[in-house]
């Protein structure tokens, strides 16, 4: 699974840095990489009587907690990562330095800080635009055709628990250079992976629901693209006379729209290493819906990560 992290990752290890905190993004429900309580340089040296003290985001010791795996060499893994586990993880390394001449012992301390954030993949939907020519804009057949088109498209993708939402159809008269007036239906709709029953489909893959959902909606988008592609072909083959309403060649276009689950949002400034991820909303911010931004609380009482309200 992709682990975005700043600093050096080696064999799923992320080293600390004395000068600044290291940011790490962990997918919800996944295990974090091992956070190493030293920097790369220190890890290449011998250490005498090293001790490691890890403190979690709540300011309490991490040792002995169910969800952490702490090795005797001071590496920390946080397991089954949840939104609420986001925040600052600090580790203090202490070790002794022994003077060669006097055999005198001195104790040294170094502190390392890691900012660990829960993230999810964004949910994808696809916005589709297509155009059809029609005989005139006042035609009753136009709206019947639109309803029929939606039924056909929904049928094509219903087995994927995807459906068509936010659809609109507007008729415009279009004047082309060196030609007369054409009447065109401008059709737009969204292909959404959240048709009734999508949650049951998700429960079969509890951990990476987004991945499964995104695969389904992508397949739905491909099928719909294929459908319109075939319309061009059908027109050229089937009809001696062109029907009143017909698909305009190559008018199919599609763009992806991302959304985040409540409590998550995108921020390419704060989280530039995970810019396309939906990262957990930080303290003092919240996201109540599927928008991609965490809003700021008017009175920031919220100290927790992943708030859905203030």
N, C-alpha and C positions, 0 to 999 in steps of 0.2 A: 504494500500500500504506500501511497506517496506520503512521505514525511517531509514537510518543508521545514528547513531550519536554517538559521543563520549560524555562521561559525562552521566548524568542521564536523562532518558526519563520517564516521568510519565504522563499518560493521554494525550499523544501527547504534552507534555511540555518538552523543553530542557532548563536546568538551565545554567547560566553563571558560570564562574570560574575566580576568581580574578587573580590567578597565571598564567594561560595560556589561549590562545584562544581555543574555542570549534569548532570542525569541524562538519558540517551538510551537508548531501547529499539529494537534493530534486529532485524528478523525473520531467523531463521537462513537463510543463503544469499543474503539480499538485500544491497543496498549501503546503507551508512549515509547519512544526509543529510550535507551539507557542514558540518563543524565550523569555525566562524570564529574565528580567533585574535585576537579583540578583542570588546569589548562594543558594544552598539548605538550608544552615544554616541560612542565612539572611531571607529566606522566612518563617522560623518558628518563627521569632521574631516580636515584634510590631515596626512599623515605624511611626515616627511623620512627618507630612507634606512631604510625599515622592513626588519627581518630577522625571520624566524620560525624557531623551533626546536621541532620536534615530537618528543616522546618517547613511546614506546608503553608498554603495561603491563609489558613485560619490562625497562623502564628503558633501552632502547637507542633510538638515533635511528631515526625512521621513513622518513627520506628514502631513496629508491632501493629500497624494498622493493616486491616484485611486486604485492602486494595493496592498495597505497595509491595514491591519486590526490591529489597535492599541487599546488595551483595556486601561481603566483608571488605571489599576494596572500595567501598564508598559509592557504588553506582546505584542509581535509583530508577526503577521503572514504575510508572503508574498504570494500573490495569483497569480495563473496562471504562475508559475515560468518559466522564459525564460533564455537562456544562458547568455544574457547580464546583467541579474540581479545578477550574481555570484559575489562574492567578500566579502569584510569585512563589517560587520554590527556591529557598536559599539553603546553601550548605556551607558549613564552616569546616575547614580542614585544619587540624593542628598536627604538627610533627616536631620532632626534636632535632636540634643541630648540636653535634658534639665536636668541641674544639679538639683538634688533633694533639696539640701540645699539652694543654691542661686537663683534657678529658672533661672539661666543664660542659654541662648540658644547658641549652637554652630552648625554650618552647616558642614555636612560630605559629601564627594563625593567619589563614587566608580565607576570605569570604567570596563565594560565587553566587550569582543570582541568575535564575532562569525564569522567563515569563512563558508560561505554558497556556495555550489557548485551545479550547475545543472548536472544531470546525465541522461543517457538513458540506457536501457538494451542493451547488445550487440546483433547484428544481428547474427543469427546462419546459417551456411551452413554445409553440411555433406560430407565428403570425403569418397568414397566407394571403396574398393578393392575387386575384385573377380578373380578367375582363372578358365580357361577351358582347357581341354586337346584337342588336335587336332592331326590329323594324321601326318602332317608335317608343317614346318614353311612357306614353299614356296606356300602353298595352296591358290588359288584365293578365295576360299570359306571363308577364315579367315576374310578378310576385309568386304566381303558381310555380313557375320554373325554379325560382329561388328556394321555395319550400322543398320542392322535389330534390333539388341538388343537395340540400342539407341532409335529407333522408338518406340519399345514396351514399354520401360521404360518411355519415354516422355508421351505416351498415358495414362499410369497408373496414372500419377501425374498431367496431364495438367489441370484437373478441380480444382486443388488447386493453380493455377497460379504459379506452380513450374516447373523448367526444369533442364535438364542435361547440365552441362557446363564443360569445361576443361577436355574433355574425352581423354583417350589415350589407345591404345591396342598394346602391344609389344609381339612378339613371342620369346620364349627362349627354348633351349633344356635343359632338366633337368635330371641329372643322380641321381637316387635314390640308396641308399645302397642295395646291393644284387639284384638289378633289372637292366634292360636295360635302354636305353634312352627314356624319354617321351618328347613330344613336348607340351608346354603349352602357352596359351595366358594369359598374365598378363593384366587385364583390370582395369583401374581406372577412376573415374569420380566424379564430384561434384554435389550434389543435391542443387540447389539454389532456394530461394523463390522469385526471382525477374524476373520471366518470363514476357514477354510483357503483360501489363494490370494490373500489381500488384499494381500500384498506385491508380487505381480506387477502387480496393478492399480495399485499405487502407483508402481511404477517407470516407468509411462508418464508420470507427472507428478512428476518427482523433487523439485521445489523445494517445492511446497506440499502435501505429502502430507496434512497435517492438514485443509486446506481440502477436498480431494477426499473424504477419509474422512468428514468431518463432513457433507458434502452427501449422501453415500450413506446414512448412518445416519438422517439426517433424513427422507429419502425413505422408508426402511424404516418409520420410526415413523408417517409419514402413512398408508402402506398398511395398517398394522395397525389404526390408528384407524378407517380407512374400513371395514375388515373387521368390526370390532365394531359400528360404526354400522349396517352392513347387517343384522347379526343381529337388531336390534330390528325392522327392517323385515320381515325374513323371518318372524319370529314372528307378527307381526300378520297376514301374508298367508297363509302356507303351511299352517299346521296347524289343523285343526278342533280336535284335542285337543293340548294343550301337551305336548311330549316330557318324559320323566323329568328330563332335565338341560337347563336353558335359561338363556341369558344374561339377567342382570338389567339392565333398562333403565338407561342412564346410569351404569353402575358403572365404566366405563372411565376411568382416570386415569393420567397419565404425568408423571414428573419427569426432568429432565436430570441426568446424573451426569458430572462432569468428571474427567479424569485427565491426568497429564503424562507425557511420555517420561522414561526414566531420565536423571538429570543435570539435571533441571528441576523446578521446583516453583512454587507460588503463594505470595505473601506480600503481603497488602494493606497491611501496615504499612511495610515497607522499600520496596516498589514500589507506592506508592498510585496512581501515574500509569499503571500497567499491571497493575491489580489482578486482572483476569480472565485475564491472560496466564500462561503457564508460563515463568517467567524462569529463566535458568541459575542453578544452585546456586552460591552464593558460596564463597570459600576457607574451609575449616574446616567446610563442610557437604557433604552428599552425598545422593543419592537413587538407590537400587538398583533401584527398581521403578516401577510406574505410579501410585503414590500422588501426592497433590498437594502434599506438604510435603517440603522438604529437611530431613534430620535433621542434628543436630550431631554432629561426630566427637568421640569421647571424648578422644583425643589429637590435637589439630588439627595434624597434620604437613602436611596438604594445603594447598598454596599455590595450587592451580589452580582455575579455574572449571569447573563441569559435571562434578564428580566423581560416579562411580557407586558408589564404595566408598572406605573410608578407608585 
